[in-house]
Amino acid sequence: AMELLNEAIVKAGGPNGLMTAAKEPTLDTSKVIMTHKAIKMLAVTGGEAVVGVAMKSGKKCVAAGPGNPPVIVDETADIAQAAKDIVDGASFDNNVLCVAEKEVFMVNSIADSLMNTMEKCGAYRVYGEDIDKIVRTVLIQKDGKYVINRKFVGHDATYILRESGVQFSGDPVLVIADVDRYHPFVEVEMLMPVLGMVRVNNFDEALDEVYGDGDEREEIDRLIQRSYAAKLENGRRDAVYAALCRRGFAPRTVREALNDWADAQPEGWDE
């Protein structure tokens, strides 16, 4: 792909070899490049490890680490369009992009219609034991939590279904499963075309699920007290907000926590 892009650049009048890469990229080779004096700015995507190296390089950095973007579909949606868009997005590049649709929160009144329409758009719905078969195949339990089996990252839906021992028909591009909020298909960034579908009563409940529960807020409060209070006292609220968001906390919850912290301070503390 890089050779094709370089050829296109040359044909357009650009310099040869504008795009380059390490022959065998590792965290060590990345660190060498990132810390080189000739490099002024970094644009990094990937897992937490490489993003961590980039953030510690001392350079200007635009980084994208793990992501688990949700979709909310309620009764006001164009169901046909929503179904097509979700299937197209979640199956594109077999869901390896961190910005792809990773789970769906759907209002009960349209849930069945949405999933039925998604099946018509190329999704294959699994039930009961078949869901468990896929969990046992594509996920691994480590330290009491589920993590992805790297063997299945970026593979087609048909490959995942066959390897899981699930009988299917046709040539589906996406696997969908009606599961609860705490199912690993929802909580784990899958990086494969397997999509958890969660029923909720209404839009507000969906928002609450997307933004997290009280545990997240409690963790933010602990971090503020332990690591960020001094920065806030020195007027660096924007930096603290950005740092907490980079940790994966919901922006709305971060703002609420910062506002509550400020309200709890003695009068005149910020003067």
Disulfide bonds with the S-S distance in Angstrom:
none
